[in-house]
Amino acid sequence: MKLESTEAIEELFDELFPLPRSITGEGYRKSLKILSRYVPFKIGRVASGSKVFDWIVPKEWIIDDAYLLDPSGRKILDFKKNNLTVLNYSEPIDRVMELEELEKNLHSIPEHPDWIPYVTSYYKRNWGFCLPHKQRSELKAGNYRAVIKSSFKDGSVDYGYRYLKASEGKNNRKLVLISSYLCHPSLANNELSGPIVLAALYGRISQWKNRRFDYLFVINPETIGSICFLHDQGASISESLQAGLVLTCVGGPSEKLSYKKSRRGDSSLDRLFIQLEQEGVCHIREFDPSEGSDERQYCGASFNLPVGQVTKTTYATNPEYHTSADNKKFVELHQFIDTISRIESILKIHEHCQPLERSEPYCEIQLGRRGLYPNVNSPMTWKTSSDSIVDHRDQLKAIMYMLSYADGKHDLVDIAKYTKINLEALLLIAEKLTSLGILK
């Protein structure tokens, strides 16, 4: 199945959005199974109680129902109507208490009185309800009944992974990672935008005829899932990993993509995005281990893998983040196809962001017989790139620079810096030279 229309994306979004996801459990597994229609994931599992580096895999959380009854017995909060109303990973409770005691376990946002906050407590037992602050401020004194029908059991943290091998004869034994997470319940930009874009990219990249890299697609619950994945497979990917992207918050109203550099700051994707920022295509953020997503695990300490992060409407820069206002309207599904195409275009450029090499390494290439140079030399042809292209020699300049620097040490980013020609235009020329057998 492919995600090549807004209608297909919306159908998938609507199926995933209401599921009660967490870092473990049936809501997560059902969501992963749905995504597996688009990406045929293999499933890795790490059992509860396992030690993964400095972490212990938690017990699996099961929740059947949760609600809050007011003093009249009226149900004023209902997990089955909105799964954000329960603190994620709440322990079970069925108790009547005064409002003063209940208040200690209520969560709301005074600055946004109509929104429900998303609150979690994965690693310390707790319970709670989340609600609009307006509703909270209207609660009357009296006895409230808090009911959370949850439990914990030995289970597992699950992650999905899928390799796409390089095209035959193209494998340079280098790997590109594309990762996202799937653990938040009904949130749109901060949850579903990443997995949906990842699934669409898998469909597109699988159709590329000349993939130079192997690609690894990974979906996991955020933080603990990537830690489990790295515990299982980190050593095996470390040597071959050329670069990677963590996709998060790739929807919403912002216009440009934003790239957070890897801790190294010098990976092939780091260099590419830095050049794209100079061309006005994206924003750049420095690596910061105090915020972000799973790139913190990939880049952390001894792994220090070349993995950056891509966003559109970046987390924590908008008040909707981690609230019920991060919804279908906010995420702007009609923009997804454009976002998918932009990231795909960048990955295509990245395929050529490796040292350029010529099939014939010495002197200039005879371009005229290939229709790439004017066969008549006169003052009237000094503004032409070939017998048929009049462009102030922009194409010819790009070709000459590309072939002059195709010495196994320079790539498209270098050519863009030297010529001031944008990377998308250079990509078209590189593809043409490759198809003609001039570039390897």
Secondary structure, 3 states (H helix, E strand, C coil): CCCCCHHHHHHHHHHHCCCCCCCCCHHHHHHHHHHCCCCCCEEEEEECCCEECCEECCCEEEEEEEEEECCCCCEEEECCCCHHHECECCCCEEEEEEHHHHHHHEECCCCCCCCCECCECCCCCCCCEECCHHHHHCCCCCEEEEEEEEEEECCEEEEEEEEECCCCCCCCCCEEEEEEECCCCCCHHHHHHHHHHHHHHHHHHCCCCCCCCEEEEEEECCCHHHHHHHHHHHHHHHCCEEEEEEECCCCCCCCCEEEECCCCCCCHHHHHHHHHHHCCCEEEECCCCCCCCCHHHHCCCCCCCCEEEEECCCCCCCCCCCECCCCHHHHCHHHHHHHHHHHHHHHHHHHCCCCCEECCCCCCCCCHHHCCCCCCCCHHHCCECCCCCECCCHHHHHHHHHHHCCECCCCHHHHHHHHCCCHHHHHHHHHHHHHCCCEC
